Amino acid sequence: MPSTVLRPSCPPRWSTERADRPTYGGAVAAIATKLGTPLMPWQRQVVDTALEIDPATGLLAYRTVVVTVPRQAGKTTLLLSVMTWRALQWPNQRIVYTAQTAQDARHKWRDEHVPMLEQSEFDPMFEVRHSNGSEAVRWGNGSLQTIVATTEKAGHGQSLDLAVVDEAFAHDNRLEQSLKPAMITREQPQLWIISTAGTASSTWLRSKVDRGRESCSTGEANGLAYFEWSAGDDDDPTADETWLGCHPAVGHTISLAALRADFASMELAEAERAYLNRWTSAAVASPIPVSTWNRREDSGMELGDDLVFAVDFTPDRSSASVVAAGAVGERHGVELVDHRKGTDWVVARCIELHDRWKPRALVVDGAGPAASVIPDLEAAGLTVVVSGSRDMASACGRIFDAVINDKLRHRGQPPMTAAVTGAAKRKLGDAWAWSRSSSAVDISPLVAATLALWGATSIPAKPAADPVLAVW
């Protein structure tokens, strides 16, 4: 079943060479057409090579497939076509899919995969199980497509023929360590890893990229098929020729005008990572867009006297921050009250602020480095609210939403803006939280602001009082 290789509109920077052997690529292309999403040239190049058949064994030539492409290139349609082909090619196949989090995988499965299947001619051939935690597409031939959690326990207790890891930049090697043993006894398993470029914290994906580039350079595939569409380090990130040369969906499903509009509205580092597939040098491109944060500045804002304070330390205890949060009209505001080197000043300062403002509470992350001062603060008679991991996840989501939805004001203080610019995040269950250790700068002002806002919007308020100018 050989197939003619279709060249993409722009060539990949790195790719495993197509060998002179048969492939299932044409069968996947036929599936994609029946799903209503015919493969673009780049997608066809991937499946033609990744699904080559070793003539000596009659089995798939590659056990691992790694693809890195810019966002909105068509990853979803490629992956669904491959998973559907696999389910129908042989009976009783076990196929799993995962994304950044179990919740992300569930949304992708529910909102995109299942509707595309149900709207296709394949609809009479499968049943869908929607129960939360055990979602599945069960095919008439016994094949089963499911989603799995993004933990080291993913895949435990089952044998897998195809595992698909989407948005691999958000994962670490624990997921692979779980999935690979579940595939070892199968006759021709494949692990597909697909993602846009990551950041300094995406070490697992980076190892796959480095190995893939090396295999392409030496021509020694060793069971790995690798494909990467990305801009070169010296390419102008705002030039049309750069986009045309690295984004394989431009001219197919994306226009240059749409890219220009996004580059004009996004932080440059995040736009480059998203649409040029370039790695960022920081731990992450800040979850909160700095340009949006800057638009929320109000240097003359007045906090009411019904306040919540929060304190946070850097992991090495080299500096600490105290932040206040309170109402600013119909919005909330956060203000950096104090930010100094060391931590020995914190308890005395918090007592001073408590005596002056009689706040609702002082919030401290119970799992953070500032937890060490909780006994001293409580011994001084302060009302201390100790946040847990669920509270932190809620607090991070809350400050993000408040900034994006124009519900927050701040004074534009440089340490706070620097923290927002350099902040990294870490996975926390199906949510995320700030990562002090992975951030490029001291983010204690931002963590304290996050906790103070959470307290101001969740801890019961005192009776309202007239607003006064906050002079710390």
N, C-alpha and C positions, 0 to 999 in steps of 0.2 A: 504494500500500500504506500508507495513513495508519493511524495507531493512536491510540487514546485514551490520554491521559496519566494515569497513576496517581500520585496525590499520595503522597509519603512520610509515614510516621507522624510525622516531624518535618521541617520545611522546612529546606533548606540555607540557610546564611548568605549565600552567593553562588552563583549559578547562571546559566548562559546560558539565556535564555528560549527556550521551545519555539516554533518558527515554524510557520506554517500550510503545511506541505509534507510530502510522504510520508517514511516512515522505514523502515529495516530493523529497528527495535526489536522489533517483533512477532516477526520471524523469530528473533532472538536469544533472546527469551523462550521460544519453542517449543523451541529447542535446550537451554536451561537445564532445562526440564521433562523432556526426554528424558534429560538427564544425572542426573536425580533431585534437582535443586536449583532449584526454581522461583524466579524472581527476586522479591526483596523489592521493595516500592514504590520505595525509593531507587535500586535497581539499574535498575529499569524506567525511571525518570525519566532516568537517565544514558544508557542505550542509545537511548531514543526520541529524545533531542535530539542525541546525538553521532553517530548514524547517519542523520541527515536527508539527504534527496536533493535536490540543487539541480535544480528542474524545467527550468531552462534548458539544463543540460548532461547531466542524468541521472547525474551523478557525486556522490560523497559531498560534503557541503557543508563539512565540517571536516577539515583535514589534521592537526590536533593536538588531543588530548583530554587534559585535566589533571583529575585527581580527587584530592582529599585528604579522607580520612575517618578517624575513630578506628579503633584496632585492633579486630580481630574483628568488623568490620562486614560481611564477606562479599566482600572483594576477590578472593580466589582463585576463587570460583565465578563472579563477574562476568567476570574476565579469561579463564577457561577457556571460558566460553560464547561470548565475543566471538571468541576465537581459533578455536574449533571452527566457529562460523558462517562466519567468513572462509574457512576451509579448504574448506568445502563449498559456499559461495555461488558461487565461480568456480574453474575448474580452474587448476592450476599456480601457486597462490599460495605466496609465500615469507614465512613468519611466524617471528619470533624473539622469545624471551622472556629477560629477565635480571632479576636481583634484586641484593641488596647485594654479593654476590661470586659468582663462577662456581660455587663450591661450594654456596652457598645456592640458586642457580637450579637446580643439578643435583638437590639434595634435594627442592625443591618439585616439579620435573618428575617425578622418580622416585617420590616418596612420595604425591603428591596428584594431579597432572594425569593421569598414565598410569593409575593405578588407577581414577579416576573414569571415564575413557574406556572402559577395559576392562570395567567393570561396567555399561555402558550398552548401548543397542541399536545404538550405532555400532561396536561391537567388530569385526564382520566387515568393516568398511569401511577398515581401516588396518592397517599393520604397524609394530612398534616396533623401533627400532635402539638397543640398550643400550650399545654400545661407548663407553668412557670418552673424552670429548672430541669425540665425533661423535654424540651422542644425537639421536634424531629420531623423530617420528611421521610416517610417509609414508602419505598417503591414496591411495585407488584412483584418484582423478581427477588425481593428479600434484602435489597440494598438499603442502607440507612444513613441519612445525612443528619448530623446533630451539631450542636455548639457545645464548647467546653469552657470551663473557667480558666483564667489566666494565672494558674498557680502550679507549683511543683507537683500537685496531685492530679493535674489534668491528664486524662487518658488512662489513669490507673484502673486496673480491673477489666480492661477490654483490649482486644486486638484491633489494630487500625491498618487500613490499606492506604488511605490518603489523609494527611493532616495539612491544613492550610492555616498559616499564621499571618494574618493581615496586620498592617501597621506595626511591623516588627520593631520599629525604633523605640516603642514603649515597653519592650520585653527584656528579660535577661535570660541567661542560659538555663535557668531552672525549668522553663517550659520545654525546651528541647530535651533536657534530661528526663523529662517525664514522657514525652511523646515517642522518642526513638525506641525505648524498650518495648513499647506497645506495638511496634511495627516489625520487630526483628524476626518474628516467625512467619510473616506473610511472604507470599511468593514474589511479588513485585510492588513493594510499597514505595510511596513518594512523600517527601516532606516539601511543601511549597512555602517559601518565606518571601513575603512581598511587602514593600514599604517605600515611603519617601525617605530621603536622607534624615539622619538623626542629629543628635547633639553630642557634646562631650560625655554625657551620661549614658548614651546608647552604646555601651561597650560590646554587647552581644552582637548587635547588627553590624557594628563596625568591624568585628572580627570576620563576619561573613563577607563583607564588602572587600576587605583586604585579601582574604583568601580567594575570592572570586576574581578580583583583578589580576592576582598573580597567576591563577590558572589560565586566564585568557591570554596573558602575556607569554606564558611558557607553552601553551597548547596542551598542557596535561590536565585533563578534566577530572580524572579520578572520581567519577560518579557524581560530580557537581556540574550542573548547567547554570551559568551565570549571565545576567543581562543587566546593563545599566545605561539609562539615558540621563545625562546630566550635562551642565555647562562646565567648560574648562575654568581653571582658576583665574585666568587672565581675561576671560570674556566679559564684556561690558554687560552688567545685569539689566540695564534699561534699554538695550538695543534690540530692535526687531530681529536682526540676524541671529542674535543669541537665542531668542525664544524659538525661532524657526529651526535652529540647529540642535536644540536639546529637548524640546517638548513634542513627543510623537503624536499628540492629539491635535496640535495646532493645524488648522486647515481641514480637520475632520469633524471634531465636536467642540472645539474652542477657537475663538477668533482672536486676532491680535488686538482688536479694540477692547475685548474683555480683559485681556492680560494687562493692557495699559491702565485700565481703570483700577484693577486690583493693586498694581504696583504703586499707583498714586495714593491709595488709601491705606495701605498696610505698612507696618514697620519693614524697612528694607531687609533686615536679616531674616525675618520670617517669610517675606515674599520670595527671597532667594531660595530658602529651604523648600518652600511649597512648590514653586513653579520652575526653578532651575535645578532642583534636586541637589543643592549644595549643603554640605555639612556646616553647622554653626560651631564656632570655637567656644562659645559659652556653654554652660551646662544645659540651658534651654534658651530659646527665644522667649522672653518674658510672657507668662500667661496673660498678664494685663498689658494691653498695647500702651506703650509709653505716650504716644500721641493722644490717646483717649484720656489717660491719666492727667496729662498736662491741661487738657480742656476742662477738667474738673477743679482747677485751682481757683481759689478765692482768698487772696491774701488778707482781706479784711473781714472774713467771716467771724461771727460771734457764736460761740457755743453757749447753750443755756447752762444754768447752774445744777441741772440734774445730770450728773456725769457718771461715766464708768471709766476707770483707769485700767491699764494693762501693762505688764512688764515682761520683757524678754531679754535673754542673754545670747551672745554668740556661743557656739559650741566650745570654743577654747577660753571663754570667759574674759576675753580681751576687751569687750565693751558691752554695754547694756543700754536699753531704751525704755522710756516710760511714755506712754501715749494716752491721751484722753479722747473720749468719743462722747458726743451728745447731739441733741437736735439742732438743726440749722433750718428754721422754717419747717417746710414739709419734708426736708431731706435730713440726712445725718452728716456730721462732720467729724474728721479725725485730725488731731494736732499732736505733733511731737513735742512733748513737754520737756524732756531731758534726754540727752544722748551723750554719754561720756565713756572714757576708757575705764577699764576695770569694772568691778561689781560691788566693791565695799561701800559705796555711797548709796546703794539702791534702797536699803531698808529705811535709813534715816530720811531719804527724800520722799519715799512713799508715806511715811508717817506724817511728814510735814504737809503733803498734799491732802492727806486724809483729814487732818485737823483743819485745814483751810476750806476744803470744799465739801466735806461730808458726802462723798460719792455713794452711789448705790452699792458698788463693789469694786474690788481690785481683782482682775482676772489673771491667772497664771496657768500656763500649760503644764499640766501634771506630769507629762512625759518629756518636758523640755528641760534645758539646762537651768532655767530660773526656778525650777521646783525646789531647789535646795534652800531657798529663802522663805518658803511657805511657813514653816514653823515659827520663824522670827516675826513674820508679819502678823500671824494669828496671835502670837504671844503679846504683841503690841496692841491688840484689840481691833485690828482692821478686819473688815468683812472680806474674806478672800474666797473667790469662786475658782475652784480648780477644774479646768477643762480636761476632758478625755479625748481619745482619738476620734470618736464620732463627732464630738463638739468641734474639733479642729477641722474636720472635713466639711462640716456645715458652715463654719466660720469662713473658710477659704472660698467656698461657693458663694457665700453671702457678700463678701467684699468684691468678688469678681462681678457678680450681678449688679451690685450697687454702682460700680464704676461704669460698666457697660450701659446700664439703663438710666444713667444720669441721676442717681439717687444719693450721691456722695460728694462732699466738698472737702478740700484740704487746703493748707496754707502755702503749698509749693516749697516746702523746706527741702534743701538740697540732700540731706541724708535720707529722707523718705523717698525722694525721686530716684536717688541712686539705688536704693533697695528695690524699688519697683522695676527698674531697668535691668538689674542683674539677678533677679530672683529666679530660682529653679523650683520645680515642683517634683513631688514623688507620688507614687501610687499609694492610695490608702483605701483598700477594698475596691469598690467600684467607683470611688471618688478620688480626689487628690488633695495633697496638703503641701505647704511650703517645705522645701528641703534646705535646712540651714547648711548642711555639710557640702551640698553640691552647688550652692550658689556662688557666683563669682565675686560677690561683695558681702558686706555686713548687712543682713536683712532683718536684724532685730527691730528696726523701726517699723517695717512692714508687718512682721509677725505680731508685734504689739498692737499695731493698728487693727489688724484682722481680729484679734481677740477682743479689743476694746469695742469695736463695732458689733461683734457678736453679742457681747454683754449688753450693750446699749439697746439692742433690738430683741433681746430674749429675757433679760432679767427684769422682773417687775419694777416699774418706775415709782419714784417718790411722787408726792403731790407736786404739780407744776409750780415753778417759781418764775419771777421775771428774769429774762436773760440779762447777763452781764458780760462785759468784755473780759475774755480770759487773759489774765496777766499772770504768768507763772512765776 
